[in-house]
Amino acid sequence: MTVGKIIREKRIEMGLTQDALASLIGITQNHVARIERGAVENPRRETLIKFQEALGFDLTEYMPPPETEESAQARYLSHHMVE
């Protein structure tokens, strides 16, 4: 089962709309919908932590590892390299 499907099931189980959940965790309803559908393949760790706290269940196995300073620099450089 994907992280999006798990989030959707838990949200529905708790009686929350996508809009209500989005308001709770500080993202848009559209972003919640995209994560639930699987359109966001790798949600950010910080976003998954917010879902985890709002819905009260563990998503640790779906979280990417915390970003190190080296990986942040590499990501920055890969997005800002000029050919």
C-alpha positions as CSV (number, residue, x, y, z in Angstrom):
1,M,0.0,0.0,0.0
2,T,1.3,3.5,-0.8
3,V,1.8,6.3,1.7
4,G,-1.0,8.2,-0.1
5,K,-3.5,5.4,0.3
6,I,-2.6,5.0,3.9
7,I,-3.0,8.8,4.5
8,R,-6.4,8.8,2.7
9,E,-7.7,5.8,4.7
10,K,-6.7,7.3,8.0
11,R,-8.1,10.7,7.1
12,I,-11.5,9.2,6.1
13,E,-11.4,7.0,9.3
14,M,-11.0,10.2,11.3
15,G,-13.9,11.9,9.5
16,L,-11.7,14.7,8.0
17,T,-12.0,16.2,4.6
18,Q,-8.9,16.9,2.5
19,D,-9.5,20.6,3.1
20,A,-9.7,20.1,6.9
21,L,-6.5,18.0,6.9
22,A,-4.7,20.5,4.8
23,S,-5.6,23.3,7.2
24,L,-4.4,21.2,10.1
25,I,-1.0,20.7,8.7
26,G,-0.5,23.9,6.7
27,I,-0.5,22.7,3.1
28,T,-3.0,23.1,0.3
29,Q,-6.0,20.8,-0.3
30,N,-4.6,20.2,-3.8
31,H,-1.3,19.0,-2.3
32,V,-3.1,16.6,0.0
33,A,-5.1,15.3,-3.0
34,R,-1.9,14.8,-5.0
35,I,-0.2,12.9,-2.2
36,E,-3.2,10.7,-1.7
37,R,-3.4,10.0,-5.5
38,G,0.3,9.2,-5.6
39,A,1.1,12.1,-7.9
40,V,3.8,13.2,-5.4
41,E,6.1,10.2,-5.5
42,N,8.3,11.2,-2.6
43,P,6.6,13.6,-0.2
44,R,9.1,15.6,1.9
45,R,10.0,14.2,5.3
46,E,8.7,17.4,7.0
47,T,5.3,17.0,5.2
48,L,5.1,13.3,6.3
49,I,5.8,14.3,9.9
50,K,3.0,16.8,9.8
51,F,0.6,14.1,8.5
52,Q,1.9,11.7,11.2
53,E,1.2,14.2,13.9
54,A,-2.3,15.2,12.6
55,L,-3.5,11.7,12.0
56,G,-1.8,10.0,14.9
57,F,0.0,7.1,13.2
58,D,3.6,6.2,12.2
59,L,4.8,6.9,8.7
60,T,8.5,6.4,9.5
61,E,9.0,3.6,7.0
62,Y,7.9,5.9,4.2
63,M,10.2,8.8,5.1
64,P,13.3,9.7,3.3
65,P,16.4,9.9,5.5
66,P,17.0,13.4,7.0
67,E,18.9,15.6,4.7
68,T,22.6,16.2,5.5
69,E,24.4,19.4,4.8
70,E,26.3,17.6,2.0
71,S,23.1,16.3,0.3
72,A,21.5,19.8,0.6
73,Q,24.5,21.4,-1.1
74,A,24.6,18.7,-3.8
75,R,20.8,19.3,-4.4
76,Y,21.3,23.0,-4.5
77,L,24.2,22.8,-7.0
78,S,22.4,20.3,-9.2
79,H,19.5,22.8,-9.6
80,H,21.7,25.9,-10.0
81,M,24.4,24.7,-12.4
82,V,24.8,26.7,-15.5
83,E,26.1,25.0,-18.6
